[in-house]
Amino acid sequence: MDRSPFYTMDDFDFNGKRVYLRIDINSPINPITGEVVDDTRFIHYLRTINELKNSKVVIIAHQGRPGDSDFVSLRQHAGHLGRLLGRDVLFVDSLIGSAVETAIRNMKNGDIIMLENSRFYSEEILIKDDGAAQKNTFIVRNLSKLFDYFIIDAFPAIHRDQTTLTGFKDIKPNIAGRLMETEIKSIDRFMNSKSHPKLAIMGGAKIRDAIKVTGPFLEKGIVDNIIFGGVAANIFLWASGIDIGKRNMEFIEKQDKNYKKLLEECKSLLSRFSDRIYLPEDFMLNPLQTEIKTGEKVPDDQLLADIGFESIKTFSSIIEKAKNIFLNGPMGMYEINEYSLGTREIFNAVSQSPASKIVGGGHTINAINEFGLSDSMGYISTGGGALINYLSGEPIPVIDSLVYNRKKFGGN
């Protein structure tokens, strides 16, 4: 087997060692109680943490952004993780300082500590794309002396060049955790697969992400065809000259202030790849709850809330023939029962397909769980923006840092 371009947990013996473990458990938070309301991300890290059962593990993570309602302490997260592990997780309400150093130096094998939200510190938020500056931060200078190894397992944050993720690459071995390793291998397997047809299904409201991957996907042959639903489909239809109605245009304008540039990108993509891009033939209107054919006049007060029956039929037929499928985003307003049919039927078609499948995106995963399909959807990635950036070929600071680190430190 070829050597991994980055260190993995198979390369080291962590028994008795102090291990820095950077994970991403950024989760939905109840704004009243501050409690975690979805522990999906926590569960993904149990394997890595359990493999380190004879080590002294110090967990670093972030939650929310400054100014947002979910920008809270990780105290609740530590308790939640402890309950899932069936082990005590000690919370220390700082990231650096004497209390942190004392707690870490007093650890015994099997102990787990979680430090405070890394984004409480300006060095995490403000210093980006500057390895020298990161290396000289209080965070790196204080923490680097306390650990034998640095495990970076925060796949959902691989597109972030932030101090706790990439700042230790020149200090000691930086190692991909089990989640990171599994994610990268699964995504690379999809991208490099020779089984065709390869299909991407892009939906949801994140139009910039959908447009970002379309060019690389089709130009590089990563996929043969792309199905669009949701707001992602609406902007392509608008770019093609189709009437999508006043409310839908206004929604796109509010979603992205640079929508005019995005429209031009869509026009360019359609001019080059019109035979490989599939758009809905019909829709369900909200609030009328009636069907309308694509190209018909959309009343000013109506939203295109779901794909229609003809679109479901056409898209399902395409899915049936696919050998590899990437799914990211619902077909419409699936949260409302009257407009959930399109998403439900398309996701059902994917679940029934024998194709190799990879799924990503928060709303996608929520819908899959709601429909009870999680056991038949192939590999479900923890990445949202990270996954999109990776697939679109953009620079990925955390993976680049891991690769650099292995080259720097050579063997074990």
N, C-alpha and C positions, 0 to 999 in steps of 0.2 A: 504494500500500500504506500502511495506517495506520502511524504511527510507534510503535515499541515503547515501552512505558511505562518501560523501563529501558534503559540503554546496552548495546549489543552490541559485539563486536569490529569490526564494520563501521564504527563511528562514529569510529575513531581510527587514526592511523598509529603503529605501535609500533616502527618501525625506529630502532635506536640508542637506544631508551629503556630505562630500568630498570623492570622490571615485577614487581610482587608478584603471585604466582599462588597462590591458596588452593584446594587440591584435597582430595578425600577418597579416600585410598588405604588406609583402614582395612581390613585384610585378615586372613584366618585365618593364624595363626602356628604353626609347629612348636614345641611347648613345650620341646623339647630343644635344637634348633639355633638357634632364633630366626629361622629363615628363613621367608619368605613362601611359602605353599603354594598360593595361588590368586591369579593376577595379573589377574583379570577387570577389576577397577576401574582398574588401571594402563592397560590397553589403551584404555579409554574416553577417556583424557586425551591420547593421542598426537596427535590432531588439533589440539587447542588449542596444545600445546607446539610442534608442528612449524610452525604458523602464526607462531610467535614466533621463528623461526630467526635473524632478524637483530636480535633484542633481547637484553637482559641479563635473564635470567629467574631469579627467586628463588622457590623452591617452599616453601610452608608447608602442613603437613598434621598430622594426629593419628593415633595408633594406640592402641587399647584404652582402658581406664579404670584409674585408680589402684587397685591391689590385685588386678587380674586378671592371669592368666598371659600375656596378649597385650599387656600394657602395656610396650612395649619401645622402644628407640631406633629411629630411622629410618635408621640407617646401612645396614642390609640393603636397605631400600626404595630408597635412592639408587642402589646398585649394580644392583638389579633393573631400575629404570626406565632406567638407562643402557644396559643390555643390550638392552632393548626398542627404545630410540630409536636404537641404534647410535652413541651420542654419550657423552662423559664427563659425569657428573653429580657435581660436587664436593659432598661432605657436610661441613657445619660443625656441630660438636656443641654448638650453643647456638642460642637464638632471639634473644637480645639481647646487647649488650656490644661491646667494642672489636674482638674477633676477627671478629664478624659484620660490623661496620661496615667494617673494613678489607677483608675479602673482597669485599663488595658494591661498594665504591668502586673496587676494582682490576679489576672485571669488564670483559671485552671483548665486543663484539657476538657473539652465538652461544653465549656461556657460559651454563651452567645450574648453579645452586647449590640444594641442598636443606638447609633448616635443621632443627634438632632438633624432636622431637615436641612440639607446642604444648601438649599436656596435661601435660607435665612442669612446667608453670608454673601457680601458683595463680591468677594473673590470668585464665587461660583457663577454669579449672574453676569458680571461686567467684563471679565477677562476671557476673551475668546480668540481663537486662531493665533495664539501667541505662546508657543511652547516655553520660551525663555521666561516670560512673565509668569506663567503658571508655575514653573519650577521654583520661582522665588516667592510664591505666596506663603502666607502663614500656614494655610492648610497643608501644602505639600511639605514645607520645612518641619512642621510639627508632627505630622502623621508618618512621614517616610521613615523616621528612625524607630518606629514602634512595630514594624511588620517585617515578616520574612518573605511573604508573597502578596501580590495584589491580583485578586480575581475580579475580572470585569465581566459581569453577567447581565448588564442592563441593555438588552437588545432593543427595547422600544426607544432608547435614547442614543442609538449609535450615530445619528446624524447631528448630535450636539457636541461641539468642541468645548467642553467645560472642564474646570479644574479637577473635579473628583472623578472624571471619566478618563481624561487623557493626560493629566498633569504628572503622573508618576512613571511615564514611559522610559525616562532616562535613569530611574533610580534603581529598580530591581525588576526581576521578571514579572511581566503583566500577562495574565493567563485568561483565556476564554473560559467562562463557566459552562455548565452543561446546557443551560438554555441557549446561550449565545452560540455554542457549537452546533446544537441541533437546528436552530433557526437558519444559520448560514448554510449548512449542508442541505437542508430541505429546499431552500430558495434556489441555491445553485443547481440542485438536481432538476428543478422545474425549468430554470433558464437554459440549461445545457441539454435537456432531453431531446432526443431525435424522433420521438413519437409524435406524429401529426395526424389530424389537425390539432393545433394548440390554440386555445381560446381564452380570452380575457373577458370578464363580465364586470363592467364598471358602472356603479350607480352612486346613489347618495347625493349630498349637497356640496361636497368639496370639489368644486369644478376645477380649481387650479391643479389639484392632484391628478384628476382624471386626464386633463389635457397634458400634463407634464409627462406621463408615462406613454401616451399614445404614440408620439414620434419614435422614441427609442424602441418600444415594443415592435412596431411595424417595420421600421427601417432595419433593425438588427435581426429580424426574424425570430424574436423571442416568442411572439405569438403570430398566428396566421390571420386571425380575425378578432375583432372587438365588438361586443354587444354593449350598448349604452342604455341605461335607464335613469330614472330620477332626474335631478336638476342637471346632471352631467349630459343627459340626452337633450334636455331643453336648449342648452347653449349651442350644441351642434346644429339642432334644427333651426334655431334663430340665425346662426351663421349661414345656413344654406338658403335663407330667404323665406322660411316657413313661418307663418303666423303662430306664435305661441301665446298670445294674449298679453294684455297690459300687466296683470298681476304677476305673471311669470317673468316678464322682462324686468319689472321693478324688483322682484326678489333677487334676480341675478345681479342687478346694479348695486343692491345693498350688500350682497355677498362679497363682492370684490370691486373696489374702486377703479381698478384697471381692467374692467370688463371689456372695454373697447379693444384693448390689445389682445385679450383672450379670444374675442370674436374673430379677430384677424388670424390668430393662430389656428382656430378651428377651421376657418375658410381654407387656409393653406393645407391643413391635414386632409380635409375633404377633397381638395383638388388632386392630391397625390394618392389617397388611399380610399376613395369612395367605394370601391368594390370589396373592401375588407372591413368596412365599418357598418354596423347594423344599428339602425335607429328605430324607435317604436312606430308602428303603423296606426296605432289608435291609443286613446287614453280614457281614463275615468276622470270626470270633472268634480271638483269640490267647490261649493257645497251642493251642486245640482244632483250629484250621484247618477249622472247619465254618461253614456259613452259618446266619444267624438272621434272622427277619423283625422289622422294627421293631415294638415293642410286646410281643414275646414276652419271657419271663423271661430275663434275662441272668445266667448263673452268676456268683457273687461273685468268682471268681478269673480272670475273662475280661476282656480288653480288646476294645473295638470297633476293630479294627486296620485295616479297609479297608471301603469300600462294596461291596455285593453286586451280583449280576448284574442284578437288576431295576432297581436304582438306576443302574447304568451305562447300561442301555437307555433309561430315562426321561431321564436327564441328557443323553445323546448326542442324543436327539431334540430337546430344547430348544436345544442348541447348534447343531444343524443349521439352525434357523430364524433364529438371531440375525444381525443386521447389524453390531453392534458388541459386542465381548467384552472384559471386563477380567478377568484371571486372577491370583489371588493365593492361593497355598497348595495343598499336595497334599491328596488325598482320604483319606490314611491313612499308615501306616508304610511308605512306598514304599522305604525303605532296605533293608527285608527282602524278599527276592524273593517269598516266599509271600504278602505283603500289598501288592504293588506293582501288581496288575492294575488296580484302580480308578483310581489316579492315571495309569497308563500309558494306559488306554483313554480317559479324559476328556481328557487332554492330546493324545492322538492326534486326537480329535474336534475339538478346538480348532485343531490344526495343519492339518487338512484343510478347515476352514471358510474360505470366501472373505471372511468378515467382516473388518472393520477390528479389529485386536487390539492390546491393550497388556498387558504382563505385568510383574509386580513381585514382590519378595520373594526372600530368599536361598535358601530351600529350594525354592521354585518354579523358580528358575533352575538350581539344582543338578540337580533332577529332569529339567528340559528338556535339559540337557547330557548327562545320563546316558542319556536315551532317544534322543539324536541328533536332536532336533527344533528346535534353535535357529534354523535357517534358515527355518522356516515358521511362526514364532510372532508375526509382526508386530513391534511395537516393544517391546524388552526394556528396561525401566527399571532404572537403578542404585539407585533408591530403595526402601527398606523402610518404616521408620516415617515417613520424609519424604513418601513417596508417599501413604501412608494419611492423614497429617495434611492434605496438600494436597487430596486428594479429599473429605475430610470437612468441608472448609470452615473448619478451624481457622486461627488466625493463623499466618503463616509469616514469622518474623523476617527471614530472609535476603532473601526476595523483597521484603518491605516495605522493607527497607533499600536495596535496589537502586532501587526505584521512588522512594523519598524522595530518594536521591542525584541521580537525573536531574532531578527537580524543582528541587533546590537549585542545581545547576550549570548548568541550562538547556541551551544549545547547547554545542558542542565548545569 
